[in-house]
Amino acid sequence: MRTIPVLSFLAFVFSASVVFASDVKLYVALDTSGSMRNKHAWLEEMFFSMSEALIQREYGEMEIEVYSFTEKSSLIMTGPAEKVADSFRSIRVYGGTEDGLIPIQQIASKNILAGAHVLLITDEPRTEVVSVDFELLMNTIKRKNIIIHAITWAKLTCGANRLFAIDGSYQGLTSQMNRIDCSDEYNFDETNNQYYQAAILSGGKIWSMQELQKSPSVIGDFLGQELADKYNSAFVADVEIIGELFKDNPVTFDASNIIFNVDVSGPINWEWDYNNDGITDDYGPVAAHIFNEVGDYQITLLLSNQNEPSLKVKQVITIEVREQY
């Protein structure tokens, strides 16, 4: 019989004065409106799978914060994956409309770890409750390298294939766990759903809640692997993007703030690849570049330690360059 661990429950409304713990790496924004009744139970298995994936990769426990949202956002639980997993069957739902950008904006405004993940879980498109500058929000998310995965009540298909997920490079994940090209099937710019756009622009994925309810371990295993691979690294750069992401406009990438997860001595090397072609275009903690074409770019930053050459960290920064109007 599995013992039920103690879980910390918090019953206060989130305010701008609250400061996140620096070691939190996964935030959950959970829709608790009436339409989500009976749609939370599968999350128990998902988080147990994530916990097992972290253990398999010798990571250990990972601190999680869960926020419920309807018209406002509240921090309702905190703890490692295995502890929060037991609580999803008893989540209470409320009436009212839901605005998932409220918790995302609050999380993004905090001093959180570079590369932190936000898991947005909802069954409906956004209903605007609070006016949010979406472009400004996404600039903050990209600057802090926050990854958003949007789990929505989406029926994702690619030809005859039902998909668990799809990303901004149009790579779909099928129920057989195969990756297929879906570039002819999707145009995210025309998707009237800001949750989809937030996930794609941040470098995350859109997930189908319908499929995940049948196989919750799929995303649990995925998250466990993705987070462990990122934070098992000896160090990671907290990259700040300075300048408007417009065509022909200078943009500066400041990666001078290095977060060390282990005791490492010796200077760090920075290598920048602006078009992800495997060729180093620039060196140093602060790099500047002008993008001459509009579109999505994946900038690769390779960090290495001069005293310990085996310590290398690859970070990918996803940006969208637009025309200046």
Backbone hydrogen bonds, N-H to C=O, Kabsch-Sander energy under -0.5 kcal/mol:
donor,donor_aa,acceptor,acceptor_aa,energy
8,S,78,T,-0.9
9,F,7,L,-0.6
10,L,76,I,-0.9
12,F,75,L,-0.5
14,F,73,S,-1.5
18,V,15,S,-1.6
24,V,21,A,-1.4
25,K,63,E,-1.3
26,L,63,E,-1.0
27,Y,117,H,-2.7
28,V,65,E,-2.7
29,A,119,L,-2.5
30,L,28,V,-0.7
30,L,67,Y,-3.6
31,D,29,A,-0.5
31,D,121,I,-2.7
32,T,69,F,-1.9
34,G,94,Y,-1.0
36,M,33,S,-1.9
37,R,34,G,-1.6
39,K,36,M,-2.1
43,L,40,H,-1.9
44,E,41,A,-1.6
45,E,41,A,-0.5
46,M,42,W,-1.6
47,F,43,L,-2.4
48,F,44,E,-1.9
49,S,45,E,-2.4
50,M,46,M,-2.0
51,S,47,F,-2.3
52,E,48,F,-2.3
53,A,49,S,-2.3
54,L,50,M,-2.2
55,I,51,S,-2.0
56,Q,52,E,-2.5
57,R,53,A,-1.3
58,E,55,I,-2.0
59,Y,54,L,-2.9
64,I,79,G,-1.8
65,E,26,L,-1.7
66,V,77,M,-2.7
67,Y,28,V,-3.5
68,S,74,S,-2.4
69,F,30,L,-1.9
70,T,72,K,-1.8
74,S,68,S,-2.2
75,L,12,F,-0.8
76,I,66,V,-2.4
76,I,74,S,-0.7
77,M,66,V,-1.3
78,T,8,S,-1.4
79,G,64,I,-2.1
81,A,62,M,-0.6
83,K,80,P,-0.6
84,V,80,P,-2.2
85,A,81,A,-1.9
86,D,82,E,-0.8
87,S,84,V,-1.5
88,F,85,A,-1.2
90,S,87,S,-1.0
91,I,88,F,-1.0
94,Y,32,T,-3.1
99,D,70,T,-2.1
102,I,99,D,-1.3
104,I,100,G,-1.3
105,Q,101,L,-2.5
106,Q,102,I,-2.0
107,I,103,P,-2.6
108,A,104,I,-2.6
109,S,105,Q,-1.3
110,K,107,I,-1.5
112,I,110,K,-1.6
113,L,24,V,-0.6
115,G,144,K,-1.4
116,A,113,L,-1.6
117,H,25,K,-2.6
118,V,147,I,-3.0
119,L,27,Y,-3.1
120,L,118,V,-0.7
120,L,149,H,-2.5
121,I,29,A,-2.8
121,I,119,L,-0.5
122,T,120,L,-0.5
122,T,151,I,-2.5
127,T,98,E,-1.9
128,E,126,R,-0.5
134,F,132,V,-1.3
137,L,133,D,-2.6
138,M,134,F,-2.5
139,N,135,E,-2.0
140,T,136,L,-1.9
141,I,137,L,-2.3
142,K,138,M,-2.6
143,R,139,N,-2.3
144,K,140,T,-1.9
145,N,142,K,-1.0
146,I,141,I,-2.5
147,I,116,A,-2.3
148,I,146,I,-0.5
149,H,118,V,-2.6
149,H,147,I,-0.5
150,A,148,I,-0.5
150,A,205,K,-2.3
151,I,120,L,-3.5
151,I,149,H,-0.7
152,T,150,A,-0.7
152,T,207,W,-2.2
154,A,152,T,-2.4
156,L,154,A,-0.9
157,T,155,K,-0.6
158,C,161,N,-2.4
161,N,158,C,-1.8
163,L,156,L,-3.2
164,F,173,L,-3.7
165,A,173,L,-1.1
166,I,206,I,-1.7
167,D,171,Q,-1.1
168,G,204,G,-0.6
170,Y,167,D,-1.9
172,G,170,Y,-0.7
172,G,180,I,-3.2
173,L,165,A,-2.8
174,T,172,G,-0.6
174,T,178,N,-2.8
175,S,162,R,-1.0
177,M,174,T,-2.1
180,I,172,G,-2.1
180,I,178,N,-0.5
182,C,170,Y,-3.3
185,E,182,C,-2.1
186,Y,182,C,-1.0
190,E,187,N,-1.5
191,T,188,F,-1.3
192,N,190,E,-0.6
193,N,191,T,-2.3
197,Q,193,N,-1.8
198,A,194,Q,-2.5
199,A,195,Y,-2.0
200,I,196,Y,-2.6
201,L,197,Q,-2.9
202,S,198,A,-1.4
203,G,199,A,-0.6
203,G,200,I,-1.0
204,G,199,A,-2.7
206,I,166,I,-2.6
207,W,150,A,-3.3
207,W,205,K,-0.5
208,S,164,F,-2.5
209,M,152,T,-3.1
209,M,207,W,-0.7
212,L,208,S,-2.3
213,Q,209,M,-2.2
214,K,210,Q,-0.5
214,K,211,E,-0.8
215,S,211,E,-1.4
218,V,215,S,-1.7
220,G,216,P,-1.5
221,D,217,S,-3.0
222,F,218,V,-1.7
223,L,219,I,-2.9
224,G,220,G,-2.3
225,Q,221,D,-2.3
226,E,222,F,-2.8
227,L,223,L,-2.9
228,A,224,G,-2.0
229,D,225,Q,-2.6
230,K,226,E,-1.6
231,Y,227,L,-2.9
232,N,228,A,-1.9
233,S,230,K,-0.8
236,V,259,I,-2.1
238,D,257,N,-3.0
239,V,237,A,-1.1
240,E,254,D,-2.5
242,I,240,E,-0.6
242,I,252,T,-3.1
246,F,244,E,-2.1
247,K,322,R,-2.8
248,D,291,F,-3.1
249,N,246,F,-1.7
251,V,289,H,-2.5
252,T,242,I,-2.9
253,F,287,A,-3.6
254,D,240,E,-3.0
254,D,252,T,-0.6
255,A,253,F,-0.7
255,A,285,P,-3.4
257,N,238,D,-0.5
258,I,256,S,-1.0
259,I,236,V,-3.4
260,F,258,I,-0.6
261,N,234,A,-2.6
261,N,259,I,-0.5
262,V,234,A,-1.3
264,V,262,V,-1.0
269,N,304,S,-3.2
271,E,302,L,-1.6
272,W,282,D,-2.9
273,D,300,T,-2.5
281,D,272,W,-3.7
282,D,272,W,-1.4
284,G,270,W,-1.5
287,A,253,F,-2.4
289,H,251,V,-2.5
291,F,249,N,-0.6
292,N,290,I,-0.6
295,G,321,V,-2.5
297,Y,319,I,-2.7
299,I,297,Y,-0.6
299,I,317,I,-3.2
300,T,273,D,-2.7
301,L,299,I,-0.5
301,L,315,Q,-3.2
302,L,271,E,-2.7
302,L,300,T,-0.5
303,L,301,L,-0.6
303,L,313,V,-3.3
304,S,269,N,-1.7
305,N,308,E,-0.6
305,N,311,L,-1.4
306,Q,267,P,-2.5
311,L,308,E,-2.4
312,K,310,S,-1.2
313,V,303,L,-2.8
315,Q,301,L,-3.0
315,Q,313,V,-0.5
317,I,299,I,-3.2
318,T,316,V,-0.5
319,I,297,Y,-2.5
321,V,295,G,-3.2
322,R,245,L,-2.3
325,Y,323,E,-0.7
